[in-house]
Amino acid sequence: MSQAQEWISICALTALRPGTGACALVQGKQLALFRPSKEATLYALDNIDPFAQASVLSRGLIAEHDGALWVASPLKKQHFRLSDGHCLENPDFSITSYPVRVNGDRVEVALA
């Protein structure tokens, strides 16, 4: 039997500016939260760039490639797909993605 996801409130939706990312520390994990547009579609990934071992992905540029949204690391420029953390240049370095939702006016994430 699977356990229900525990949703953790992070911030108000209005705290995330459209077209940008933001870093959040959630139960000891650094997450990169992305809000690509004014819509309430959000993405959550690990914030650690696996190539540079630095907490920088939340500061990366959001781009579209082959119909998917990606974040380009500000250090080494590798691209990570927002929907699942897949690395475009090297799938051996893909990162963890997390379920994220808007509940009322709050952004919530599930870590497990």
Residue, then its C-alpha position, 0 to 999 in steps of 0.5 A: m500500500s502506498q503512503a499519501q504524499e505529504w505536501i509542504s507549504i513553501c511560499a505564496l504564489t505571488a512570491l514567485r515572479p513569472g519567468t524566473g526561479a527561486c531557491a527554497l530550503v525544504q527539510g534540509k534540501q535546496l530546491a529550485l522552484f520555477r514559474p515560467s509564465k504568469e500561469a500557475t504552472l510550477y516546477a521543482l528541481d534540486n538546486i545543486d548543479p551536478f557538474a559544478q557541485a554548486s547551488v545555482l540552478s534556481r538562478g538559471l535561464i528558462a528556455e524552450h527546446d523541442g516543445a519542453l521547458w529547460v533551465a540552463s545552469p548559470l555556471k556550466k550551461q548544461h540544460f535540465r528539463l523542468s518537468d523531470g530533471h533530465c539533462l540534455e547534454n548528459p543523462d548520467f547527470s540528470i537531477t531529481s524533480y519534485p511534485v509541486r502544486v498551488n493550493g489556494d494561494r500557497v505553493e506546496v511541494a512533496l519531497a517523497 
